[in-house]
Amino acid sequence: MNWGLGHAVRDIPLIHILLKNNYDVLIAGEGKSGILLKKEFPNLQYVDLPSFSIKYPKNSFFFLKLLFQIPAVIRGIKLEHKQAQQIIKEYDIDVIISDNRYGLYSDKIPSIFITHQISLKLPKYLKFFEKLILNIHKSIIRKFDKCFIPDYADNTLNLSGTLSHGFFLPEMYSFIGILSQFQFSEQKIKKYKYDIAIIVSGPEPQRSIFEKTVITQVLKTKKRAVLISGLPDLSFSKQTANLTILSHVSRDNMRYVLLNSEIIISRAGYTTIMDLISLQKKAILIPTPGQTEQEYLAKHLKNKDLFIFKKQHNFNLIESVNELKKLKSDFKIFSNKGCNNFLNSVKSLKVKYNKTN
C-alpha cells in the first residue's frame, strides 16, 4: 500500500523470511513504497500495481476530504483486483499476501490480508458510524482466506488497542506478534553519535510541514541531530550547522541511526512503533494531523507509559525532550517472533488449501 512507507517497511522482514525458506517472491507495489522495496530487493522481480491515490488536506479534515474520494477508491480496488488475477495467471502464483490492498485476493489460491486496524477510528463528529464501518470492513476482509494482525492477542501486550481488540473476530483472524527486521542488542552504546534523530514520513503536504517544524526548532539548539526525510525516490545529503539531513537510508542504516541516537522523534505510524519496541527505544510520537489512527495510537501508547505523545501544531522540542528523559518505558515484555509466526501460518494455510482443493 502506498500511504506513506510504513506498509512497505513492515513487509521487508516478511520477504526476507520467505526468501530464507526458499520461496520465490514477486513484489507488486507502486509509488514510493514500490521504490523502497525495489531498493531493498534489487534482485527480485517487481510488478508495478497501481491503485487509488488519496489527496491529503493541509488541515485536519482528512475524513471529510476522504468521503469525496470514495468513488475513486472503489474504482481503484476493482482495478487492482482485475490486475491481480492477471498477475496470478502470468507468474503462476501460489499465495498472494496483501498488505492493506483490498483488491488483492483470489478464489484460486490462498489470499492473506495484513492489517493492524480492523476497526477504523473516525473523528468525534462521525463516531456513531464506527460500528457500521467495522462491520463493512470485516465483510471486505472476508474475501481473503486469512487476516494476519501484527499485534498480540494478550491485552497486557496489546499495542493496537481497540483498533483490533475488544470485539469478536472469527477464526480467519490471527494475531501473529509484531513485525520488525530489527532485533534488540544488550550491548550498550557508550556515546551516542546523535542527540536527536528525526524520522519524517507520511503523505504530503503534512510530511513537509512536519519536517519544517522540527528543523526550525532543532537549528535553534546546539544538539547534534540527524533527520531522515522519508524520500526513497530522491538521493541527497545535507549538512546544516548541527543538523544532518538525509533523503532516505537503508534498513541497516536506519537501525544504526536509531540505536546511536539518544532521542527519537517520529510519526505515530504503526510500523515505526513496532521497530522502536523491537529496539527498546523510547520516543516522542507526533501523529499526522487528521489521521485518527495515528492520533489514537499515540494516546494509547502514552497511556501504557511506552512513548510521549505530542501534537504537531504546538510541538515544543525542548519541553518534549525533557519529558521523554523522565519516561521509564518497559519494552522487555515484548517478544519479536511475528515473522516466524507469519511463516508458520503461511505454511499451514498452503497445506490446508491444497487438501480442500
C-alpha positions in Angstrom: 0.0 0.0 0.0 1.3 3.4 -0.9 0.1 5.6 2.0 3.5 6.5 3.4 6.3 4.0 3.6 5.1 2.0 6.7 3.3 -0.7 4.9 6.2 -1.5 2.6 8.7 -1.3 5.5 6.9 -3.9 7.6 6.8 -6.3 4.6 10.6 -6.2 4.3 11.2 -8.8 7.2 8.4 -10.9 5.7 10.1 -11.0 2.3 13.4 -11.9 4.0 12.0 -14.8 5.9 10.2 -16.1 2.8 13.4 -16.0 0.8 15.3 -17.7 3.6 12.8 -20.5 3.4 13.2 -21.0 -0.4 10.1 -19.2 -1.5 10.2 -17.3 -4.9 8.9 -13.8 -4.2 7.4 -11.5 -6.6 6.9 -7.9 -5.4 3.9 -5.9 -6.5 3.6 -2.2 -5.5 3.5 1.4 -6.6 4.9 4.8 -5.9 7.4 5.5 -3.1 6.6 2.2 -1.4 7.5 0.3 -4.6 10.7 2.3 -5.0 11.7 1.4 -1.4 11.1 -2.3 -1.9 13.0 -2.3 -5.2 16.0 -0.7 -3.5 15.8 -3.2 -0.7 15.4 -6.2 -3.0 17.1 -5.2 -6.3 17.4 -8.9 -7.5 13.7 -9.7 -7.1 11.1 -9.4 -9.8 8.9 -6.4 -9.4 5.5 -5.6 -11.0 4.0 -2.1 -10.9 0.5 -2.4 -9.5 -1.3 1.0 -9.4 -4.2 1.5 -7.0 -6.2 4.5 -5.8 -4.3 7.6 -4.6 -5.6 9.8 -1.7 -5.2 13.5 -1.6 -4.4 14.8 1.9 -5.5 18.2 3.2 -3.3 20.8 4.9 -5.7 21.0 7.8 -7.1 18.2 10.0 -10.3 17.4 8.0 -8.9 14.3 6.5 -12.1 12.2 6.7 -14.3 14.9 5.1 -11.9 15.0 2.1 -11.8 11.2 2.0 -15.6 11.0 1.7 -15.4 12.8 -1.6 -12.7 10.4 -2.9 -14.7 7.2 -2.1 -15.8 6.6 -5.8 -12.1 6.8 -6.9 -11.2 4.3 -4.1 -13.8 1.8 -5.2 -12.6 2.1 -8.8 -9.0 1.6 -7.7 -9.9 -1.6 -5.7 -11.8 -3.1 -8.6 -8.9 -2.3 -11.0 -6.2 -3.8 -8.7 -8.4 -6.9 -8.3 -8.5 -7.4 -12.0 -4.8 -6.8 -12.4 -4.1 -9.3 -9.5 -5.9 -12.1 -11.4 -3.7 -11.4 -14.5 -0.5 -11.5 -12.3 -1.5 -14.8 -10.7 -2.0 -16.4 -14.1 1.0 -14.9 -15.8 3.5 -15.7 -13.0 1.9 -18.9 -11.7 1.5 -17.5 -8.1 0.8 -20.0 -5.2 0.0 -17.5 -2.4 -0.9 -13.8 -2.5 -0.1 -11.7 0.5 -1.8 -8.2 0.6 -0.7 -5.5 3.0 -3.9 -3.4 3.2 -4.6 -3.7 -0.6 -8.3 -4.7 -0.6 -8.4 -5.9 -4.2 -5.6 -8.4 -4.0 -7.5 -11.6 -3.3 -8.3 -14.7 -5.3 -10.6 -17.7 -5.2 -8.0 -19.8 -6.9 -5.1 -19.5 -4.4 -4.7 -18.7 -0.7 -5.1 -15.0 -0.1 -3.7 -13.3 3.1 -4.6 -9.8 4.3 -2.3 -8.0 6.7 -3.6 -5.1 8.8 -3.3 -3.8 12.4 -6.5 -1.8 12.1 -9.8 -3.8 11.9 -11.9 -1.0 13.5 -11.4 2.3 11.8 -11.1 5.3 14.1 -13.4 8.2 13.0 -13.4 11.8 14.1 -15.7 12.7 17.0 -18.4 14.1 14.7 -18.6 10.7 12.9 -18.1 8.4 15.9 -21.7 7.0 15.6 -20.7 5.4 12.3 -17.8 3.3 13.7 -19.7 0.1 14.4 -21.2 0.2 10.9 -17.8 0.8 9.3 -16.3 -2.0 11.4 -18.9 -4.5 10.0 -18.4 -3.3 6.5 -14.6 -3.5 6.9 -14.9 -7.1 8.2 -17.1 -8.1 5.3 -14.5 -6.8 2.8 -11.7 -8.7 4.7 -13.8 -11.9 4.5 -12.9 -12.1 0.8 -9.5 -13.3 2.0 -8.7 -16.7 3.5 -6.7 -15.3 6.4 -6.1 -11.9 8.1 -2.9 -11.5 10.0 -2.8 -8.9 12.7 0.8 -7.7 13.7 0.0 -7.4 17.4 -0.5 -9.6 20.5 -3.8 -11.1 21.4 -3.0 -10.6 25.1 -4.5 -7.4 26.4 -1.4 -6.7 28.6 0.8 -6.6 25.5 -1.9 -5.0 23.2 -0.3 -2.3 21.1 -3.1 -1.5 18.6 -5.7 -1.0 21.4 -9.3 -1.0 20.1 -8.1 -0.9 16.5 -8.0 -4.7 16.7 -9.2 -5.7 20.2 -12.4 -5.5 22.1 -14.8 -7.1 19.6 -15.5 -10.5 18.1 -13.0 -11.8 15.5 -13.7 -15.1 13.6 -11.2 -17.9 13.2 -9.8 -16.4 10.0 -8.1 -13.7 12.1 -4.7 -14.4 13.7 -2.6 -12.2 16.0 1.0 -13.0 14.9 3.0 -10.6 17.1 5.0 -7.5 15.9 6.8 -7.4 12.6 10.2 -5.9 12.6 13.5 -6.6 10.9 15.3 -5.1 14.0 16.4 -7.1 17.0 17.4 -5.7 20.3 21.0 -5.9 21.4 22.1 -6.0 25.0 25.3 -4.1 24.1 25.1 -0.6 25.5 26.0 2.5 23.4 28.8 4.2 25.3 28.5 7.5 23.4 25.6 8.5 21.1 26.6 9.8 17.7 23.4 12.0 17.7 21.5 13.7 20.4 18.3 13.6 18.3 17.1 11.5 15.3 14.0 12.7 13.5 12.3 10.2 11.3 10.0 12.0 8.8 7.4 10.1 6.9 3.8 10.1 5.6 1.9 11.7 2.8 2.2 15.3 1.5 1.7 18.1 2.4 1.9 17.0 6.1 5.3 15.3 5.6 6.9 18.6 4.6 5.1 20.6 7.3 6.3 18.2 9.9 9.9 18.3 8.5 10.0 22.1 8.5 8.5 22.3 12.0 11.2 20.1 13.5 14.1 21.6 11.5 13.3 25.1 12.6 13.4 24.1 16.3 16.5 21.8 16.1 18.6 24.6 14.5 17.9 26.8 17.5 19.7 24.3 19.7 23.2 23.0 19.9 22.1 19.4 19.8 23.6 17.1 17.2 20.7 15.9 15.1 20.0 13.7 12.0 16.8 13.9 10.0 15.7 11.2 7.6 13.3 12.7 5.1 11.5 9.6 4.0 12.1 10.2 0.3 13.3 7.0 -1.3 12.8 8.4 -4.8 15.5 11.1 -4.1 19.1 10.9 -3.2 20.7 13.8 -1.2 22.7 14.5 2.0 22.9 18.0 3.5 24.8 19.3 6.5 23.4 22.5 8.1 25.1 23.7 11.3 24.3 20.9 13.8 21.8 19.0 11.6 22.4 16.3 9.0 19.6 15.8 6.5 19.4 12.5 4.6 16.8 11.8 1.9 16.5 8.1 2.8 18.5 5.3 4.3 18.6 1.5 4.0 17.1 -0.6 6.8 20.5 -1.4 8.1 21.4 2.2 8.3 18.1 3.0 9.9 18.9 0.6 12.7 22.3 2.2 13.2 20.7 5.7 13.4 18.0 4.6 15.9 20.5 2.8 18.1 23.0 5.6 18.0 20.6 8.4 18.9 19.6 9.4 22.4 16.3 10.9 21.4 13.9 9.7 18.7 11.2 11.9 17.2 8.8 10.3 14.7 5.3 10.0 13.4 3.0 7.5 15.2 2.9 5.1 12.3 2.4 1.5 13.5 5.5 0.2 11.6 7.7 2.8 13.3 6.2 1.8 16.7 7.0 -1.8 16.1 10.6 -1.0 15.1 11.1 1.2 18.2 9.7 -1.5 20.5 11.9 -4.1 18.9 14.9 -2.0 19.6 13.6 -0.9 23.0 13.9 2.8 22.1 11.5 5.3 23.7 10.5 8.1 21.5 8.4 11.3 21.0 5.4 10.5 18.7 3.9 13.2 16.6 0.8 11.9 14.7 0.0 13.1 11.2 -2.8 15.7 11.8 -6.2 14.4 10.8 -5.0 10.7 10.8 -7.2 9.5 13.6 -5.5 6.1 13.6 -2.1 7.7 14.5 -3.7 10.1 17.0 -5.3 7.1 18.7 -2.2 5.0 18.7 -0.1 7.8 20.2 -2.6 8.4 23.0 -3.0 4.6 23.7 0.8 4.0 23.9 1.3 7.1 26.0 -1.2 5.7 28.5 0.8 2.5 28.6 3.9 4.6 29.5 5.8 3.5 26.4 6.1 6.8 24.5 5.5 10.5 24.7 2.6 11.9 22.6 2.8 15.5 21.2 0.7 17.4 18.6 2.3 18.9 15.6 0.7 22.3 15.7 2.1 23.2 19.2 5.2 21.0 19.3 7.9 22.2 21.6 11.2 20.4 21.1 13.0 21.2 24.4 9.9 20.5 26.6 9.3 17.2 24.8 12.9 16.1 25.2 12.9 16.9 28.9 9.7 15.0 29.3 11.0 11.9 27.4 14.1 11.7 29.6 11.9 11.2 32.6 9.9 8.4 31.0 10.7 4.8 32.2 9.4 2.5 29.4 9.4 -1.2 29.9 9.9 -2.9 26.5 11.3 -6.2 27.8 7.9 -7.8 28.0 7.5 -7.7 24.2 8.9 -10.6 22.1 9.7 -10.2 18.4 8.5 -13.5 16.9 6.0 -12.1 14.4 7.9 -13.1 11.3 8.3 -16.7 12.4 4.6 -16.9 13.3 3.8 -15.4 9.9 5.9 -18.1 8.1 4.3 -20.9 10.1 0.8 -19.6 9.3 1.6 -19.3 5.6 2.8 -22.9 5.5 -0.3 -24.1 7.4 -2.6 -22.2 5.1 -1.0 -23.7 2.0 -1.3 -27.2 3.3 -5.0 -26.7 4.4 -5.8 -25.1 1.0 -4.2 -27.9 -1.0 -6.2 -30.5 1.0 -9.5 -28.8 0.4 -8.9 -28.0 -3.3 
